[in-house]
């Protein structure tokens, strides 16, 4: 009997470039409504509030004089609204970049891609049956490159916890909004804040705690915004 002769396996064929690089839908970051500087981590310290209060007192005095001595109510403000300052030591470190412009956009783009692929598949199936031309059928099946709904980056701040006292506790605060404001439909919003942590702990081990809290902030906002109903994308 003849010995069994092994049959060589056929050479593997690489998938076509179109399959390897399936169309993606990106979420656009809308920075137009925000002041410059939101792209980097900013630190809000006690003195930032002190400066704001001093400026507000001066403004109120001026308004009182202009109004002929009539008392003018002070305009309130929140420490979360203060601009703060950037950290020079993190200027080239990715951890200092606002996650809404990086990881959060990437994560939400994956969600958007799934949504827009399903829309393209449905539109293509309909075009095959409604008398559309070959060109119209092809166009109906295209996956949109950019989502209609923009992402609005919010603050990426380390904010002091207590105005009085000597503690050096800071909370990391992050937020973002998905969508445009519309009639009876505000944008979907997410927010994250850490526990108050001593400044020295934030700095320790090359800002390791900041890196850990950053990952938590991105995961939290991704989960919240990904749950936005598909019709709003």
Buried (B, 14 or more C-beta within 10 A) or exposed (E): EEEEEEEEEEEEEEEEEEEEEEBBBBBBBBBEEBEEEBBBBBBBBBEBBEEBEEEBEEEBEEBEEEEEEEEBEEEEEEBBEBBBEBBEEBEEBEBBBBBBBBBBBBBBBEBBBEBBBEBBEEBBEEBEEEEBEEEEBEBBBEBBEBBBBBBBBBBBBBBBBEEEEEEBBBBBBBBBBBBBEEEEEEBBBBBBBBEBBBBEBBBEEEBEBBEEBBEEBBBBBBEBBBEBEEEBB
